[in-house]
Amino acid sequence: MNSRALARSYRHTTALHRPAMRASITAGAALAGWQYGRSRGGGWWRHGNGGYGWVGPLFWPFAYFDIYDYALWGPRVGAPFWYYGYDDIYAGLFGPYDYQGLAGYLPPRGSPGAGPDRLALLCGEDSREIAGLPIDLIAQAIEPTEPQRAALDDLANASVTSAQKIKAACPATVALTASGRLALMQQRLEAMISGVATVQPALDKFYGLLNDEQKARLNAVAEDQERKTERRRSRSLARPCDVAQSSALQWPAEEIEVRLHPTDAQKPKLAALQDASAKAAEVLATSCRIDEAATPPARLTAVGKRLGVMLEQVRLVRTALDDFYATLNDEQKAQFEAIGPRRTSLADRADMKRGRR
């Protein structure tokens, strides 16, 4: 987290407006908690665009950017928003970080406040210059009338308020249990939904005041943003909403059986948790639909709906998890929490073997 490359990226805030750069920063930060270069091979919880849903204790880095990229510029620029889904619930259940890994995201001893500041940047800075909507770019494109300028100013203020709400859900501590991780995930989603609700009326009003020519100009800016994104995008990246699930995200039934040796009384609770997880995967896959013809207000509405579905599924999985977790003894809990870090360790070894060939 102290690397020069990450520090330079944080200082050059214009870089944070590029989805590819954010994915790169997220990837570096997601693996920075390990010492001596461990887990540099990729990470089994990685998104199809190269970013990560979890960075240490933080769920959904750069959340505000992902929301407004999709709402303003459309599905090609805003594709990162749609990579979030069941994979992140799974990584919440079976967290990839052990305590040593998570400790890398805490403030160094003797330097109070250093850690939270770094995570806060990933959470989404709440200043107009960084997280606020690109108001000057929009104004330059549409040449607003006085009523439109007033509505645009209201939208700018709403966007900063929204960013502040989302940033407020940035974790100040690390969660060491699956229940704690899902609780943080739920808190983050609730803040994002509140942020969307804050911006929606202002965006609806502003867009409704535009004439057809101004809407065409705004679309032209979106197309320009799309061309810039396409030039930086790798052709090998997986498409968002791809329902194919990697083997790393399959339910670890055998490992749970071997590690926990669940009793007959615990098995129904475990089955309910597995069912809730499978249902979440199905619901989130079927609700992942990108409408290329939508207007900015319609796309922001779609964002709110998607976040609502994610929140509902997180709550359902968390309820089933807490019911199961309450039946476990301390040793079983420790074994359950070791599943994700063990998978990360195995991935490290496989990477090292491939590197020696």
Order of alpha helices (4+ residues) and beta strands (2+ residues): alpha-alpha-beta-beta-alpha-alpha-alpha-alpha-alpha-alpha-alpha-alpha-alpha-alpha-alpha-alpha-alpha
